[in-house]
Amino acid sequence: MDSKQLQYFLTLNGCGSFRLAAEQCGVSQPGLSKQIMALESELGGPLFNRTGRRATLTPLGECFLPYARRAHRDLEQAREAIGELLRPDRGEICIAGLHSVNTYLLPSILAVFRERYPDTQLRLTSLGSERITKVLLDRLVDMAVLMGPIHSPELVSTPLYEEELVALLPGRHPLARRARVRLQEVAAYPQVVFREGYAMRTALIQHFRAIGVSIEVAVELNTLEAFKEMVRQGVGVAILPLCAVQNLNSDLAIARIEEPRLSRTVELVCRKDNYQVPVVAAFRQLVAEHLPAAFERWVRAGAESWLAERSALAG
């Protein structure tokens, strides 16, 4: 049984004539008759009385009629729903992203996407990379911007940019007078760190271990503004991505870390089963094209120029 047979059955019931039903369905009368006979064969008995000029329903046809109507209606609704899904200017996108990306970089891109596709709905949530990977695999979000690398056969990843990690220090801190510091020097102080589930925390522990020291955690947080306030109050120092330390007041300072230089890769990640859905693909393309440039503009206007000025003064 297929949708055409349902259509032929309902049309024939409506007009009562094989000839008229064939005209309305745009097929030959023999073709329509053949499909009705195939449907009757599948259901196990005749659906129409074929005596006289008018085709009328048999008891079996009367029994089948409400089910045919319901099935035909459901198929039409399914076609409409899928048609909406396949339009890039319709649908809903759920995005999970890093706090710094969601706060400073994605808003301008979301504005452009909404201008192009005003009938779409966008949902944005901020999480740590490890948590983001889980909700992406659990199908709770459609795509993510997170800290790589990502290793999963179910995901498609596109590197966007590499971002330097810098030290955030209180303005009166002994290291705040310098434009560059060694990781060993930063590690000597209590650290303000992300909570469990954040790839930045995992990476920081690994970096400290690589130079032979253990991390002394002063406090665990999950918001960037809280990081700045904790450092400002002297609770500890922090190592943060460059785009998260823009527009600082004079009571905070940043310094480049060397020996070794630290960085992270930011990636755009989708599931393989949905990244070609038109609305997802349209947003994915926009992010891939514009987020790296948005990052460059943001850091050059803020922390990069601040660091360059500090380096010149120090030099």
C-alpha positions as CSV (number, residue, x, y, z in Angstrom):
1,M,0.0,0.0,0.0
2,D,1.3,3.4,-0.9
3,S,0.2,7.0,-0.8
4,K,-1.0,7.0,-4.4
5,Q,-3.3,4.1,-3.8
6,L,-4.8,6.0,-0.8
7,Q,-5.3,9.0,-3.0
8,Y,-6.9,7.0,-5.7
9,F,-9.2,5.3,-3.3
10,L,-10.3,8.5,-1.6
11,T,-10.8,10.3,-4.9
12,L,-12.8,7.5,-6.4
13,N,-15.0,7.4,-3.3
14,G,-15.5,11.1,-3.6
15,C,-16.6,11.2,-7.2
16,G,-18.0,7.7,-7.7
17,S,-16.6,7.4,-11.2
18,F,-13.4,5.6,-12.4
19,R,-13.2,8.0,-15.4
20,L,-13.6,11.2,-13.3
21,A,-11.2,9.9,-10.6
22,A,-8.6,9.2,-13.2
23,E,-9.0,12.7,-14.6
24,Q,-8.7,14.3,-11.2
25,C,-5.6,12.2,-10.3
26,G,-4.0,12.9,-13.6
27,V,-3.6,9.2,-14.6
28,S,-5.2,6.9,-17.2
29,Q,-8.4,5.1,-16.2
30,P,-6.7,1.7,-16.7
31,G,-3.8,2.8,-14.5
32,L,-6.2,3.9,-11.7
33,S,-8.2,0.7,-11.9
34,K,-5.0,-1.4,-11.7
35,Q,-3.9,0.4,-8.5
36,I,-7.4,0.0,-6.9
37,M,-7.3,-3.7,-7.7
38,A,-3.8,-4.0,-6.2
39,L,-5.1,-2.3,-3.0
40,E,-8.1,-4.7,-2.9
41,S,-5.8,-7.6,-3.4
42,E,-3.6,-6.5,-0.5
43,L,-6.6,-5.9,1.8
44,G,-8.2,-9.2,0.9
45,G,-11.5,-8.2,-0.8
46,P,-13.3,-5.7,-3.0
47,L,-13.5,-2.1,-1.9
48,F,-16.0,-0.9,-4.5
49,N,-19.1,-2.2,-6.1
50,R,-18.7,-1.9,-9.9
51,T,-22.2,-2.4,-11.0
52,G,-24.0,0.4,-12.8
53,R,-22.5,3.8,-13.7
54,R,-21.4,4.7,-10.1
55,A,-18.7,3.0,-8.0
56,T,-19.9,2.6,-4.5
57,L,-18.2,1.3,-1.4
58,T,-18.6,-2.3,-0.3
59,P,-18.7,-3.1,3.5
60,L,-15.0,-3.7,3.4
61,G,-14.6,-0.3,1.7
62,E,-16.7,1.4,4.3
63,C,-14.6,-0.1,7.0
64,F,-11.4,1.0,5.3
65,L,-12.5,4.6,4.6
66,P,-11.8,6.3,8.0
67,Y,-8.4,4.6,8.2
68,A,-7.6,5.7,4.7
69,R,-8.6,9.3,5.4
70,R,-6.5,9.3,8.6
71,A,-3.5,7.8,6.9
72,H,-3.7,10.3,4.0
73,R,-4.1,13.2,6.4
74,D,-1.1,12.0,8.4
75,L,1.0,11.7,5.3
76,E,0.1,15.1,4.1
77,Q,1.0,16.6,7.5
78,A,4.3,14.7,7.5
79,R,5.1,16.1,4.0
80,E,4.4,19.6,5.2
81,A,6.5,19.1,8.4
82,I,9.4,17.7,6.4
83,G,9.1,20.5,3.8
84,E,9.4,23.0,6.6
85,L,12.5,21.2,8.0
86,L,14.1,21.2,4.6
87,R,13.8,25.0,4.3
88,P,16.8,27.0,5.5
89,D,14.5,29.8,6.6
90,R,12.5,27.7,8.9
91,G,13.0,25.6,12.0
92,E,14.9,25.8,15.3
93,I,18.6,25.5,16.0
94,C,19.9,24.7,19.5
95,I,23.6,25.8,19.9
96,A,25.9,25.1,22.8
97,G,29.0,27.1,23.0
98,L,31.9,28.2,25.2
99,H,31.2,31.1,27.6
100,S,33.7,33.4,26.0
101,V,32.4,32.6,22.4
102,N,28.7,33.0,23.4
103,T,29.4,36.2,25.2
104,Y,31.7,38.1,22.9
105,L,31.7,36.5,19.4
106,L,28.4,34.7,18.5
107,P,25.9,37.6,19.2
108,S,26.8,39.5,16.0
109,I,26.6,36.3,13.9
110,L,23.2,35.4,15.4
111,A,22.0,38.8,14.5
112,V,23.1,38.3,10.9
113,F,21.4,34.9,10.7
114,R,18.2,36.2,12.2
115,E,18.2,39.0,9.6
116,R,18.6,36.5,6.8
117,Y,16.2,34.0,8.2
118,P,13.7,35.8,10.5
119,D,11.4,32.8,10.9
120,T,14.0,30.6,12.5
121,Q,14.3,30.1,16.3
122,L,17.7,30.1,17.9
123,R,18.5,28.7,21.3
124,L,21.9,29.3,22.8
125,T,23.4,27.8,26.0
126,S,26.8,28.1,27.6
127,L,28.6,25.0,28.9
128,G,32.1,23.6,29.3
129,S,33.5,21.6,26.3
130,E,33.2,18.2,28.0
131,R,29.5,18.8,28.9
132,I,28.9,20.2,25.4
133,T,30.1,17.0,23.8
134,K,27.8,15.0,25.9
135,V,24.6,17.1,25.1
136,L,25.6,17.1,21.4
137,L,25.8,13.3,21.4
138,D,22.6,13.0,23.4
139,R,20.9,15.1,20.7
140,L,19.9,17.9,23.1
141,V,21.6,20.5,20.8
142,D,22.2,20.6,17.1
143,M,25.7,22.0,17.0
144,A,28.4,23.4,19.2
145,V,31.4,25.7,19.4
146,L,33.9,24.2,21.8
147,M,37.5,23.6,22.7
148,G,39.1,20.8,20.6
149,P,40.3,18.4,19.7
150,I,37.1,16.3,19.4
151,H,37.4,12.5,18.8
152,S,34.1,10.9,18.0
153,P,33.0,8.9,15.0
154,E,29.5,10.4,15.4
155,L,30.7,14.1,15.0
156,V,31.9,16.3,12.3
157,S,34.4,18.9,13.4
158,T,35.7,22.1,11.7
159,P,38.7,24.0,13.3
160,L,37.9,27.7,13.5
161,Y,40.9,29.4,15.1
162,E,43.7,28.9,17.6
163,E,43.5,31.1,20.6
164,E,46.3,32.1,23.0
165,L,45.9,31.5,26.7
166,V,47.1,34.4,29.0
167,A,47.5,35.0,32.7
168,L,44.9,37.3,34.4
169,L,46.4,39.0,37.4
170,P,45.4,41.6,40.0
171,G,46.7,45.0,39.1
172,R,49.1,45.1,42.1
173,H,50.4,41.6,41.6
174,P,54.2,41.2,41.4
175,L,53.9,39.6,37.9
176,A,51.5,42.4,36.7
177,R,54.4,44.7,35.8
178,R,55.7,42.3,33.1
179,A,54.3,41.7,29.7
180,R,55.5,38.1,29.6
181,V,55.8,35.5,32.3
182,R,56.8,31.9,32.4
183,L,54.2,29.3,33.2
184,Q,56.4,28.1,36.2
185,E,56.0,31.6,37.7
186,V,52.2,31.7,37.3
187,A,51.9,28.2,38.7
188,A,53.5,29.4,42.0
189,Y,50.3,31.1,42.9
190,P,46.8,29.8,43.8
191,Q,44.6,29.4,40.7
192,V,41.1,30.5,39.9
193,V,39.9,27.6,37.7
194,F,36.8,26.3,35.8
195,R,34.7,23.6,37.5
196,E,34.9,19.9,36.6
197,G,33.5,19.3,33.1
198,Y,35.4,22.1,31.4
199,A,38.1,21.3,29.0
200,M,40.1,24.4,30.1
201,R,40.4,22.9,33.6
202,T,41.6,19.5,32.2
203,A,44.1,21.3,29.9
204,L,45.4,23.5,32.7
205,I,46.1,20.5,34.9
206,Q,47.9,18.8,32.1
207,H,50.0,21.9,31.4
208,F,51.0,22.1,35.1
209,R,51.8,18.4,35.2
210,A,54.0,18.8,32.1
211,I,56.3,21.3,34.0
212,G,56.3,19.1,37.1
213,V,54.0,21.1,39.4
214,S,50.6,20.4,41.0
215,I,47.9,23.0,40.6
216,E,46.8,24.8,43.8
217,V,43.1,25.6,43.3
218,A,41.9,28.7,45.1
219,V,38.3,28.6,43.9
220,E,36.3,26.9,41.1
221,L,33.9,28.9,38.9
222,N,32.0,28.8,35.7
223,T,31.4,32.4,34.7
224,L,33.9,34.8,33.2
225,E,32.8,37.9,35.2
226,A,33.2,35.8,38.4
227,F,36.8,35.0,37.3
228,K,37.6,38.7,36.9
229,E,36.1,39.6,40.3
230,M,37.9,36.8,42.1
231,V,41.3,37.8,40.6
232,R,40.5,41.5,41.2
233,Q,40.0,40.7,44.9
234,G,43.3,38.8,45.1
235,V,41.8,35.3,45.6
236,G,44.1,33.9,43.0
237,V,45.4,34.3,39.5
238,A,43.8,32.7,36.4
239,I,44.8,31.4,33.0
240,L,42.1,32.3,30.5
241,P,41.6,32.5,26.7
242,L,42.5,35.8,25.1
243,C,39.0,36.8,24.0
244,A,37.8,36.5,27.6
245,V,40.0,39.2,29.0
246,Q,38.9,42.2,27.0
247,N,38.2,45.8,28.2
248,L,39.9,45.3,31.6
249,N,40.0,48.0,34.3
250,S,43.3,49.2,35.7
251,D,42.9,46.9,38.7
252,L,43.4,43.9,36.5
253,A,46.3,43.0,34.2
254,I,47.2,40.3,31.7
255,A,50.5,38.8,30.7
256,R,51.5,36.5,27.9
257,I,52.7,33.1,29.0
258,E,55.8,31.6,27.6
259,E,58.0,28.6,28.3
260,P,55.7,27.1,27.1
261,R,53.3,29.2,25.1
262,L,49.7,28.0,25.8
263,S,46.8,28.0,23.3
264,R,43.6,26.2,22.5
265,T,41.8,25.3,19.3
266,V,38.2,26.3,18.9
267,E,36.1,24.1,16.7
268,L,32.6,24.0,15.2
269,V,31.1,20.6,15.8
270,C,27.9,18.9,14.4
271,R,26.5,15.4,14.5
272,K,26.9,13.5,11.2
273,D,23.2,12.7,11.2
274,N,22.1,16.4,11.0
275,Y,24.8,18.6,9.7
276,Q,23.3,18.6,6.2
277,V,19.8,19.6,7.4
278,P,19.3,22.9,5.5
279,V,18.7,25.2,8.5
280,V,21.7,23.6,10.4
281,A,23.9,23.7,7.3
282,A,23.1,27.4,6.7
283,F,24.0,28.4,10.2
284,R,27.1,26.1,10.2
285,Q,28.3,27.8,7.0
286,L,27.8,31.3,8.5
287,V,29.7,30.4,11.6
288,A,32.5,28.8,9.7
289,E,32.9,31.8,7.5
290,H,32.5,34.6,10.0
291,L,33.5,33.5,13.5
292,P,37.3,33.4,12.8
293,A,37.1,37.0,11.5
294,A,35.0,38.0,14.5
295,F,37.6,36.6,16.8
296,E,40.4,38.4,15.1
297,R,38.5,41.7,15.3
298,W,37.7,41.3,18.9
299,V,41.1,40.4,20.2
300,R,42.9,43.0,18.1
301,A,40.6,45.7,19.4
302,G,41.1,44.7,23.0
303,A,43.7,42.4,24.6
304,E,46.1,42.2,21.6
305,S,46.5,46.0,21.5
306,W,46.9,46.1,25.3
307,L,49.5,43.4,25.2
308,A,51.4,45.1,22.4
309,E,51.5,48.3,24.3
310,R,52.8,46.5,27.4
311,S,55.4,44.8,25.4
312,A,56.6,48.1,23.9
313,L,56.8,49.7,27.3
314,A,58.6,46.7,28.7
315,G,61.0,46.6,25.7
